[in-house]
């Protein structure tokens, strides 16, 4: 499975209902599993982003579908990045020569 990091920012709607954020995280975790994505870590943060998710997914399309589903609920907008584990990075570097 590929690893992704998703940086979430609350929308106005998400801030107005911030007391529900942990409940929404549980619902998002269940929805992710149905879609073939595993949320391995969820962290609430200070600064430019309100939540950081670490995800495992089989491919870019699957994690993109999950991110769009999450955004469609209106509480967060996301910035998702593909992350590479050490072994994956070593394989990438080996291709450089």
Secondary structure, 3 states (H helix, E strand, C coil): CEEEEEEEEECHHHHHCHHHHHHHHHHHHHHHHHCCEEEEEEEECCCCCCEEEEEEECCHHHHHHHHHHHHHCCCEEEEEEEECCHHHHHHHHHCCC
